[in-house]
Amino acid sequence: MRFGERGLSPLPLARVPASLRGVSLPYKIATLLYCFNEQDEVLLLERAQEPNRGLWSPPGGKLHTDTGESPYACACREADEELELKLNATDLHLTGLVSEHGYAGQAHWLMFLFEVRPKLQSLPPIHREGRFAFFAAGALESLNLPQTDRETIWPLFWQHRGGFFAAHCHCHQDGRNDWTMEEAIPPAPKSGQTFAKLNL
C-alpha cells in the first residue's frame, strides 16, 4: 500500500480550541504545487526557511493579496520563480482546498493545492527556499514532513488526485489536530478502471 492510500474515518465537526478563542492571528493564503516527473515521482522541497524549515513539502508560496492576485496566477508565478517553469492556468488542476486554524499557534492558513499537469523533465536547480528532490509515493513515509501533511493532507491528496476535496483543520497547541471534511469529489475512473470505496 502506498503512503496515504488508506481509508479515513469520518472527520467530525471541530470546535475552536480554548487556547485560541478570542486570539487574533494573521490569515495567510498560499498555493502549493504538486509536480510529477515521467515516473510519477512527486517533487518536494526541503525548506530552508520558515514556515516548516527543514521539512519536506511541495513548492509554492503566499498569494499577493495586496494586488488582488488569483490563486491560479499565484501558482503560475511561484512555478516561474521557484521551478523556472512557465505555466498557464490550464496547466493546473485544483485538487484540494485546505484551511488550518491556528497552525503552530502562529497563523491561520488557506492553501490551494494544485497538481501541475505537464510532467517535469529534470530536477529544478537549488533555490533560496531550499533544495528539490523527486520521491516515489512510498518514500514519503520515511521523510520529515509537516505533521498535518503526514497525517491527513497527503492521504487526502492521493485519494482525490484527479478529483477535488476541501478540508478544515483546527490545530491545538498540544499538537492535536481536529479535521473536518467539507467537500469531496472522487476522481473520474479511467476507462475500464474501478475504485474501491473509501470511508471519508
NUNU-17966 format. One line per field, with one value per residue: residue number from 1; residue in three letters; x, y, z of N, C-alpha, C in turn. Coordinates in steps of 0.05 Angstrom, whole numbers, plus 5000, padded with zeros to 4 digits. Layout:
BEGIN
seq (NUM / ...)
type (ALA / ...)
n.u (X / ...)
n.v (Y / ...)
n.w (Z / ...)
ca.u (X / ...)
ca.v (Y / ...)
ca.w (Z / ...)
c.u (X / ...)
c.v (Y / ...)
c.w (Z / ...)
//
This chain:
BEGIN
seq (1 / 2 / 3 / 4 / 5 / 6 / 7 / 8 / 9 / 10 / 11 / 12 / 13 / 14 / 15 / 16 / 17 / 18 / 19 / 20 / 21 / 22 / 23 / 24 / 25 / 26 / 27 / 28 / 29 / 30 / 31 / 32 / 33 / 34 / 35 / 36 / 37 / 38 / 39 / 40 / 41 / 42 / 43 / 44 / 45 / 46 / 47 / 48 / 49 / 50 / 51 / 52 / 53 / 54 / 55 / 56 / 57 / 58 / 59 / 60 / 61 / 62 / 63 / 64 / 65 / 66 / 67 / 68 / 69 / 70 / 71 / 72 / 73 / 74 / 75 / 76 / 77 / 78 / 79 / 80 / 81 / 82 / 83 / 84 / 85 / 86 / 87 / 88 / 89 / 90 / 91 / 92 / 93 / 94 / 95 / 96 / 97 / 98 / 99 / 100 / 101 / 102 / 103 / 104 / 105 / 106 / 107 / 108 / 109 / 110 / 111 / 112 / 113 / 114 / 115 / 116 / 117 / 118 / 119 / 120 / 121 / 122 / 123 / 124 / 125 / 126 / 127 / 128 / 129 / 130 / 131 / 132 / 133 / 134 / 135 / 136 / 137 / 138 / 139 / 140 / 141 / 142 / 143 / 144 / 145 / 146 / 147 / 148 / 149 / 150 / 151 / 152 / 153 / 154 / 155 / 156 / 157 / 158 / 159 / 160 / 161 / 162 / 163 / 164 / 165 / 166 / 167 / 168 / 169 / 170 / 171 / 172 / 173 / 174 / 175 / 176 / 177 / 178 / 179 / 180 / 181 / 182 / 183 / 184 / 185 / 186 / 187 / 188 / 189 / 190 / 191 / 192 / 193 / 194 / 195 / 196 / 197 / 198 / 199 / 200)
type (MET / ARG / PHE / GLY / GLU / ARG / GLY / LEU / SER / PRO / LEU / PRO / LEU / ALA / ARG / VAL / PRO / ALA / SER / LEU / ARG / GLY / VAL / SER / LEU / PRO / TYR / LYS / ILE / ALA / THR / LEU / LEU / TYR / CYS / PHE / ASN / GLU / GLN / ASP / GLU / VAL / LEU / LEU / LEU / GLU / ARG / ALA / GLN / GLU / PRO / ASN / ARG / GLY / LEU / TRP / SER / PRO / PRO / GLY / GLY / LYS / LEU / HIS / THR / ASP / THR / GLY / GLU / SER / PRO / TYR / ALA / CYS / ALA / CYS / ARG / GLU / ALA / ASP / GLU / GLU / LEU / GLU / LEU / LYS / LEU / ASN / ALA / THR / ASP / LEU / HIS / LEU / THR / GLY / LEU / VAL / SER / GLU / HIS / GLY / TYR / ALA / GLY / GLN / ALA / HIS / TRP / LEU / MET / PHE / LEU / PHE / GLU / VAL / ARG / PRO / LYS / LEU / GLN / SER / LEU / PRO / PRO / ILE / HIS / ARG / GLU / GLY / ARG / PHE / ALA / PHE / PHE / ALA / ALA / GLY / ALA / LEU / GLU / SER / LEU / ASN / LEU / PRO / GLN / THR / ASP / ARG / GLU / THR / ILE / TRP / PRO / LEU / PHE / TRP / GLN / HIS / ARG / GLY / GLY / PHE / PHE / ALA / ALA / HIS / CYS / HIS / CYS / HIS / GLN / ASP / GLY / ARG / ASN / ASP / TRP / THR / MET / GLU / GLU / ALA / ILE / PRO / PRO / ALA / PRO / LYS / SER / GLY / GLN / THR / PHE / ALA / LYS / LEU / ASN / LEU)
n.u (5017 / 5012 / 5041 / 4993 / 4950 / 4898 / 4837 / 4799 / 4771 / 4706 / 4708 / 4700 / 4659 / 4696 / 4714 / 4731 / 4795 / 4804 / 4848 / 4856 / 4813 / 4786 / 4834 / 4871 / 4898 / 4943 / 4918 / 4936 / 4946 / 4960 / 4991 / 5003 / 5045 / 5039 / 5080 / 5100 / 5145 / 5161 / 5162 / 5124 / 5139 / 5139 / 5153 / 5189 / 5206 / 5258 / 5253 / 5287 / 5273 / 5227 / 5155 / 5159 / 5213 / 5267 / 5235 / 5202 / 5163 / 5112 / 5131 / 5116 / 5079 / 5061 / 5001 / 4995 / 4960 / 4953 / 4954 / 4911 / 4918 / 4902 / 4890 / 4906 / 4939 / 4979 / 5000 / 5022 / 5060 / 5094 / 5113 / 5145 / 5182 / 5205 / 5214 / 5229 / 5193 / 5147 / 5080 / 5010 / 4942 / 4911 / 4945 / 4941 / 4909 / 4861 / 4865 / 4857 / 4831 / 4852 / 4843 / 4873 / 4866 / 4898 / 4952 / 5010 / 5002 / 5010 / 4988 / 4931 / 4916 / 4901 / 4901 / 4913 / 4915 / 4948 / 4953 / 5004 / 4997 / 5034 / 5089 / 5150 / 5215 / 5266 / 5305 / 5292 / 5337 / 5377 / 5346 / 5336 / 5297 / 5305 / 5325 / 5311 / 5279 / 5260 / 5210 / 5185 / 5117 / 5114 / 5160 / 5152 / 5135 / 5180 / 5202 / 5217 / 5164 / 5115 / 5069 / 5012 / 5011 / 5031 / 4993 / 4942 / 4936 / 4968 / 4947 / 4894 / 4904 / 4925 / 4881 / 4843 / 4865 / 4861 / 4809 / 4773 / 4779 / 4758 / 4781 / 4783 / 4822 / 4829 / 4880 / 4911 / 4947 / 4974 / 4990 / 4951 / 4904 / 4843 / 4802 / 4758 / 4720 / 4698 / 4682 / 4681 / 4701 / 4706 / 4759 / 4748 / 4739 / 4787 / 4782 / 4754 / 4771 / 4762 / 4746 / 4759 / 4712 / 4721 / 4721 / 4702)
n.v (4976 / 5043 / 5102 / 5139 / 5118 / 5100 / 5087 / 5139 / 5154 / 5182 / 5253 / 5292 / 5349 / 5403 / 5438 / 5504 / 5511 / 5521 / 5550 / 5584 / 5616 / 5679 / 5699 / 5737 / 5722 / 5726 / 5717 / 5676 / 5663 / 5614 / 5579 / 5512 / 5470 / 5410 / 5372 / 5326 / 5276 / 5238 / 5187 / 5188 / 5207 / 5250 / 5319 / 5349 / 5400 / 5412 / 5453 / 5513 / 5557 / 5588 / 5581 / 5514 / 5500 / 5459 / 5415 / 5371 / 5391 / 5406 / 5453 / 5524 / 5583 / 5646 / 5682 / 5743 / 5785 / 5840 / 5858 / 5836 / 5785 / 5724 / 5655 / 5619 / 5651 / 5662 / 5610 / 5601 / 5642 / 5627 / 5578 / 5596 / 5628 / 5593 / 5543 / 5553 / 5546 / 5555 / 5567 / 5562 / 5578 / 5535 / 5493 / 5473 / 5435 / 5441 / 5407 / 5405 / 5442 / 5470 / 5491 / 5517 / 5526 / 5566 / 5546 / 5519 / 5554 / 5604 / 5627 / 5630 / 5590 / 5587 / 5543 / 5529 / 5472 / 5452 / 5407 / 5400 / 5395 / 5386 / 5342 / 5342 / 5347 / 5348 / 5358 / 5416 / 5473 / 5486 / 5528 / 5591 / 5581 / 5528 / 5459 / 5414 / 5350 / 5288 / 5241 / 5175 / 5155 / 5118 / 5130 / 5174 / 5164 / 5158 / 5207 / 5272 / 5306 / 5360 / 5358 / 5361 / 5351 / 5298 / 5268 / 5277 / 5311 / 5291 / 5237 / 5251 / 5278 / 5237 / 5203 / 5235 / 5252 / 5279 / 5289 / 5326 / 5358 / 5388 / 5410 / 5423 / 5444 / 5446 / 5467 / 5447 / 5472 / 5434 / 5398 / 5365 / 5354 / 5372 / 5350 / 5368 / 5344 / 5379 / 5379 / 5331 / 5304 / 5250 / 5224 / 5217 / 5152 / 5118 / 5091 / 5028 / 5021 / 5013 / 5039 / 5025 / 5036 / 5088 / 5105 / 5166)
n.w (5000 / 4982 / 5013 / 5047 / 5019 / 5044 / 5079 / 5108 / 5171 / 5185 / 5188 / 5243 / 5263 / 5282 / 5342 / 5364 / 5390 / 5460 / 5476 / 5435 / 5429 / 5420 / 5407 / 5362 / 5301 / 5245 / 5178 / 5128 / 5058 / 5011 / 4956 / 4935 / 4897 / 4864 / 4833 / 4783 / 4755 / 4695 / 4715 / 4752 / 4801 / 4857 / 4864 / 4916 / 4964 / 5007 / 5058 / 5069 / 5097 / 5143 / 5138 / 5167 / 5165 / 5146 / 5135 / 5089 / 5035 / 4985 / 4932 / 4930 / 4949 / 4982 / 4968 / 4933 / 4962 / 4965 / 4914 / 4891 / 4869 / 4837 / 4859 / 4819 / 4786 / 4824 / 4832 / 4782 / 4780 / 4824 / 4805 / 4763 / 4791 / 4830 / 4805 / 4754 / 4713 / 4663 / 4665 / 4649 / 4669 / 4651 / 4656 / 4706 / 4757 / 4806 / 4862 / 4917 / 4974 / 5031 / 5096 / 5154 / 5222 / 5267 / 5259 / 5285 / 5326 / 5307 / 5260 / 5216 / 5160 / 5090 / 5039 / 4971 / 4934 / 4880 / 4826 / 4778 / 4711 / 4665 / 4657 / 4694 / 4667 / 4688 / 4748 / 4786 / 4796 / 4855 / 4902 / 4936 / 4973 / 4986 / 4975 / 4921 / 4907 / 4876 / 4894 / 4902 / 4915 / 4958 / 4986 / 5017 / 5068 / 5100 / 5103 / 5132 / 5147 / 5150 / 5205 / 5196 / 5141 / 5138 / 5169 / 5147 / 5100 / 5056 / 5051 / 5036 / 4988 / 4955 / 4952 / 4927 / 4880 / 4817 / 4825 / 4873 / 4937 / 4998 / 5060 / 5131 / 5186 / 5256 / 5294 / 5352 / 5408 / 5436 / 5399 / 5378 / 5325 / 5297 / 5247 / 5193 / 5140 / 5085 / 5032 / 4979 / 4919 / 4881 / 4838 / 4768 / 4742 / 4702 / 4635 / 4638 / 4690 / 4760 / 4826 / 4894 / 4946 / 4991 / 5060 / 5081)
ca.u (5000 / 5028 / 5036 / 4970 / 4928 / 4883 / 4812 / 4799 / 4746 / 4692 / 4721 / 4679 / 4659 / 4715 / 4709 / 4753 / 4810 / 4800 / 4872 / 4857 / 4788 / 4790 / 4861 / 4872 / 4921 / 4942 / 4907 / 4954 / 4936 / 4983 / 4987 / 5023 / 5048 / 5044 / 5092 / 5109 / 5161 / 5150 / 5160 / 5103 / 5151 / 5130 / 5175 / 5187 / 5226 / 5267 / 5251 / 5309 / 5263 / 5201 / 5148 / 5166 / 5241 / 5278 / 5216 / 5197 / 5136 / 5111 / 5138 / 5094 / 5084 / 5038 / 4987 / 4998 / 4933 / 4952 / 4950 / 4887 / 4927 / 4885 / 4906 / 4919 / 4962 / 4999 / 5013 / 5039 / 5083 / 5111 / 5126 / 5166 / 5203 / 5219 / 5220 / 5236 / 5173 / 5126 / 5054 / 4985 / 4921 / 4902 / 4965 / 4936 / 4884 / 4857 / 4859 / 4848 / 4830 / 4856 / 4845 / 4884 / 4861 / 4918 / 4974 / 5033 / 4996 / 5022 / 4973 / 4911 / 4925 / 4884 / 4920 / 4903 / 4933 / 4947 / 4971 / 5014 / 4992 / 5058 / 5109 / 5176 / 5236 / 5290 / 5302 / 5297 / 5361 / 5374 / 5333 / 5340 / 5277 / 5314 / 5334 / 5290 / 5284 / 5237 / 5205 / 5162 / 5097 / 5120 / 5183 / 5144 / 5131 / 5205 / 5212 / 5210 / 5142 / 5098 / 5050 / 4986 / 5015 / 5034 / 4970 / 4917 / 4936 / 4978 / 4927 / 4872 / 4913 / 4926 / 4854 / 4827 / 4881 / 4844 / 4783 / 4775 / 4770 / 4762 / 4782 / 4790 / 4836 / 4834 / 4905 / 4913 / 4975 / 4987 / 4997 / 4928 / 4891 / 4816 / 4797 / 4731 / 4718 / 4677 / 4672 / 4697 / 4693 / 4725 / 4768 / 4734 / 4755 / 4796 / 4767 / 4759 / 4782 / 4743 / 4759 / 4746 / 4700 / 4736 / 4704 / 4711)
ca.v (5000 / 5068 / 5121 / 5156 / 5104 / 5087 / 5100 / 5157 / 5153 / 5207 / 5274 / 5305 / 5378 / 5411 / 5462 / 5523 / 5505 / 5542 / 5566 / 5604 / 5632 / 5707 / 5707 / 5746 / 5713 / 5733 / 5697 / 5675 / 5648 / 5604 / 5557 / 5491 / 5457 / 5382 / 5367 / 5298 / 5271 / 5217 / 5163 / 5194 / 5214 / 5277 / 5338 / 5362 / 5419 / 5413 / 5481 / 5526 / 5579 / 5584 / 5560 / 5487 / 5498 / 5432 / 5395 / 5367 / 5398 / 5415 / 5481 / 5542 / 5608 / 5662 / 5698 / 5772 / 5795 / 5869 / 5865 / 5821 / 5762 / 5700 / 5631 / 5607 / 5668 / 5657 / 5585 / 5604 / 5658 / 5611 / 5558 / 5610 / 5637 / 5572 / 5520 / 5563 / 5532 / 5573 / 5553 / 5577 / 5567 / 5509 / 5472 / 5467 / 5423 / 5446 / 5381 / 5408 / 5467 / 5463 / 5513 / 5509 / 5546 / 5567 / 5528 / 5524 / 5576 / 5629 / 5638 / 5614 / 5587 / 5577 / 5533 / 5517 / 5450 / 5448 / 5388 / 5411 / 5374 / 5378 / 5327 / 5354 / 5331 / 5348 / 5370 / 5445 / 5479 / 5494 / 5554 / 5602 / 5569 / 5502 / 5441 / 5397 / 5322 / 5273 / 5218 / 5157 / 5158 / 5102 / 5140 / 5197 / 5155 / 5160 / 5235 / 5291 / 5321 / 5374 / 5340 / 5360 / 5338 / 5269 / 5254 / 5280 / 5324 / 5272 / 5216 / 5263 / 5284 / 5212 / 5193 / 5252 / 5261 / 5278 / 5299 / 5350 / 5356 / 5412 / 5401 / 5444 / 5434 / 5463 / 5459 / 5452 / 5478 / 5410 / 5381 / 5351 / 5368 / 5363 / 5354 / 5367 / 5343 / 5397 / 5371 / 5310 / 5296 / 5229 / 5225 / 5201 / 5128 / 5115 / 5071 / 5001 / 5021 / 5018 / 5046 / 5016 / 5058 / 5096 / 5117 / 5193)
ca.w (5000 / 4981 / 5035 / 5043 / 5007 / 5065 / 5084 / 5131 / 5186 / 5182 / 5202 / 5258 / 5264 / 5302 / 5358 / 5366 / 5414 / 5481 / 5477 / 5413 / 5429 / 5425 / 5399 / 5334 / 5287 / 5217 / 5160 / 5104 / 5036 / 4996 / 4936 / 4934 / 4871 / 4865 / 4807 / 4779 / 4731 / 4678 / 4731 / 4772 / 4827 / 4864 / 4871 / 4942 / 4972 / 5035 / 5062 / 5083 / 5111 / 5155 / 5157 / 5162 / 5158 / 5150 / 5128 / 5060 / 5027 / 4957 / 4929 / 4928 / 4963 / 4990 / 4949 / 4935 / 4966 / 4961 / 4885 / 4881 / 4854 / 4839 / 4866 / 4795 / 4779 / 4844 / 4827 / 4758 / 4788 / 4841 / 4787 / 4748 / 4809 / 4844 / 4788 / 4727 / 4697 / 4653 / 4665 / 4646 / 4687 / 4641 / 4663 / 4734 / 4767 / 4834 / 4874 / 4944 / 4988 / 5059 / 5115 / 5180 / 5243 / 5288 / 5254 / 5302 / 5344 / 5296 / 5239 / 5202 / 5132 / 5069 / 5019 / 4946 / 4926 / 4851 / 4811 / 4753 / 4690 / 4650 / 4672 / 4695 / 4653 / 4704 / 4775 / 4786 / 4810 / 4883 / 4905 / 4963 / 4991 / 4994 / 4954 / 4910 / 4901 / 4869 / 4911 / 4897 / 4936 / 4981 / 5001 / 5033 / 5095 / 5115 / 5103 / 5153 / 5136 / 5169 / 5217 / 5182 / 5115 / 5141 / 5180 / 5132 / 5073 / 5036 / 5046 / 5021 / 4961 / 4939 / 4949 / 4910 / 4857 / 4794 / 4834 / 4889 / 4965 / 5016 / 5088 / 5150 / 5209 / 5279 / 5306 / 5381 / 5416 / 5446 / 5377 / 5367 / 5302 / 5291 / 5218 / 5182 / 5111 / 5077 / 5006 / 4967 / 4893 / 4873 / 4811 / 4748 / 4736 / 4675 / 4621 / 4647 / 4717 / 4782 / 4850 / 4918 / 4961 / 5015 / 5081 / 5086)
c.u (5018 / 5021 / 5012 / 4946 / 4914 / 4857 / 4814 / 4772 / 4733 / 4704 / 4699 / 4681 / 4676 / 4706 / 4734 / 4768 / 4807 / 4824 / 4873 / 4832 / 4795 / 4817 / 4861 / 4899 / 4920 / 4931 / 4924 / 4942 / 4959 / 4974 / 5010 / 5022 / 5056 / 5053 / 5102 / 5127 / 5148 / 5147 / 5139 / 5114 / 5144 / 5154 / 5169 / 5210 / 5233 / 5271 / 5275 / 5299 / 5236 / 5179 / 5158 / 5196 / 5252 / 5260 / 5211 / 5168 / 5136 / 5120 / 5113 / 5100 / 5058 / 5027 / 4993 / 4970 / 4931 / 4948 / 4926 / 4894 / 4908 / 4902 / 4920 / 4942 / 4985 / 5014 / 5031 / 5064 / 5103 / 5126 / 5149 / 5189 / 5219 / 5229 / 5230 / 5218 / 5151 / 5100 / 5031 / 4964 / 4911 / 4921 / 4961 / 4910 / 4882 / 4847 / 4848 / 4848 / 4831 / 4859 / 4854 / 4880 / 4883 / 4942 / 4999 / 5028 / 5004 / 5004 / 4951 / 4920 / 4902 / 4902 / 4905 / 4923 / 4929 / 4965 / 4978 / 5012 / 5018 / 5078 / 5136 / 5197 / 5262 / 5285 / 5308 / 5323 / 5356 / 5365 / 5338 / 5320 / 5285 / 5322 / 5311 / 5299 / 5258 / 5235 / 5182 / 5143 / 5104 / 5143 / 5175 / 5142 / 5156 / 5216 / 5203 / 5189 / 5128 / 5077 / 5024 / 4988 / 5015 / 5007 / 4945 / 4920 / 4946 / 4958 / 4903 / 4880 / 4914 / 4898 / 4838 / 4842 / 4865 / 4816 / 4787 / 4766 / 4774 / 4761 / 4791 / 4802 / 4837 / 4859 / 4907 / 4943 / 4989 / 4994 / 4974 / 4916 / 4864 / 4809 / 4767 / 4733 / 4694 / 4666 / 4692 / 4685 / 4714 / 4735 / 4751 / 4751 / 4763 / 4781 / 4775 / 4770 / 4761 / 4759 / 4744 / 4735 / 4716 / 4717 / 4716 / 4692)
c.v (5025 / 5085 / 5138 / 5141 / 5087 / 5101 / 5117 / 5155 / 5181 / 5229 / 5290 / 5336 / 5386 / 5436 / 5479 / 5516 / 5528 / 5561 / 5588 / 5621 / 5661 / 5717 / 5714 / 5738 / 5722 / 5710 / 5698 / 5656 / 5639 / 5583 / 5537 / 5477 / 5428 / 5374 / 5338 / 5296 / 5247 / 5191 / 5166 / 5198 / 5244 / 5294 / 5351 / 5380 / 5416 / 5442 / 5492 / 5550 / 5572 / 5593 / 5533 / 5484 / 5470 / 5409 / 5394 / 5373 / 5406 / 5445 / 5498 / 5567 / 5623 / 5679 / 5728 / 5785 / 5825 / 5877 / 5851 / 5797 / 5738 / 5676 / 5619 / 5624 / 5665 / 5631 / 5587 / 5621 / 5642 / 5590 / 5571 / 5618 / 5615 / 5549 / 5527 / 5549 / 5552 / 5558 / 5573 / 5564 / 5539 / 5486 / 5462 / 5454 / 5427 / 5420 / 5385 / 5437 / 5461 / 5489 / 5503 / 5532 / 5544 / 5549 / 5537 / 5547 / 5603 / 5642 / 5619 / 5613 / 5577 / 5569 / 5520 / 5497 / 5444 / 5425 / 5401 / 5389 / 5367 / 5363 / 5341 / 5335 / 5330 / 5361 / 5399 / 5451 / 5487 / 5523 / 5565 / 5591 / 5541 / 5485 / 5422 / 5368 / 5309 / 5248 / 5202 / 5161 / 5142 / 5112 / 5163 / 5190 / 5159 / 5188 / 5251 / 5311 / 5337 / 5355 / 5338 / 5347 / 5308 / 5256 / 5255 / 5291 / 5305 / 5250 / 5227 / 5269 / 5259 / 5201 / 5209 / 5263 / 5257 / 5287 / 5324 / 5344 / 5383 / 5402 / 5424 / 5431 / 5454 / 5451 / 5467 / 5457 / 5454 / 5390 / 5365 / 5368 / 5355 / 5371 / 5352 / 5365 / 5359 / 5391 / 5350 / 5302 / 5275 / 5233 / 5208 / 5176 / 5128 / 5092 / 5043 / 4998 / 5027 / 5024 / 5034 / 5040 / 5063 / 5110 / 5144 / 5207)
c.w (5000 / 5005 / 5028 / 5031 / 5028 / 5069 / 5109 / 5145 / 5182 / 5200 / 5217 / 5256 / 5287 / 5317 / 5360 / 5392 / 5435 / 5482 / 5456 / 5412 / 5436 / 5417 / 5369 / 5322 / 5258 / 5200 / 5134 / 5083 / 5018 / 4975 / 4939 / 4907 / 4873 / 4836 / 4806 / 4755 / 4716 / 4693 / 4753 / 4800 / 4832 / 4872 / 4898 / 4947 / 5001 / 5042 / 5079 / 5099 / 5124 / 5136 / 5148 / 5153 / 5165 / 5143 / 5098 / 5054 / 4997 / 4955 / 4927 / 4944 / 4968 / 4968 / 4954 / 4938 / 4961 / 4932 / 4874 / 4864 / 4858 / 4847 / 4841 / 4786 / 4798 / 4839 / 4802 / 4764 / 4804 / 4824 / 4772 / 4767 / 4822 / 4826 / 4760 / 4706 / 4689 / 4650 / 4659 / 4665 / 4678 / 4647 / 4692 / 4739 / 4797 / 4847 / 4902 / 4954 / 5017 / 5075 / 5142 / 5200 / 5264 / 5284 / 5270 / 5322 / 5334 / 5275 / 5230 / 5173 / 5115 / 5046 / 4995 / 4936 / 4896 / 4842 / 4785 / 4732 / 4675 / 4668 / 4671 / 4682 / 4669 / 4731 / 4774 / 4802 / 4839 / 4884 / 4933 / 4984 / 5001 / 4971 / 4946 / 4907 / 4893 / 4887 / 4901 / 4920 / 4961 / 4998 / 5020 / 5063 / 5112 / 5116 / 5127 / 5142 / 5157 / 5180 / 5203 / 5155 / 5118 / 5149 / 5163 / 5104 / 5051 / 5031 / 5030 / 4992 / 4944 / 4933 / 4928 / 4885 / 4832 / 4800 / 4850 / 4918 / 4978 / 5044 / 5106 / 5175 / 5232 / 5293 / 5335 / 5388 / 5428 / 5424 / 5364 / 5344 / 5298 / 5263 / 5212 / 5152 / 5103 / 5049 / 4994 / 4941 / 4884 / 4845 / 4793 / 4741 / 4707 / 4661 / 4630 / 4675 / 4737 / 4807 / 4874 / 4933 / 4986 / 5035 / 5088 / 5105)
//
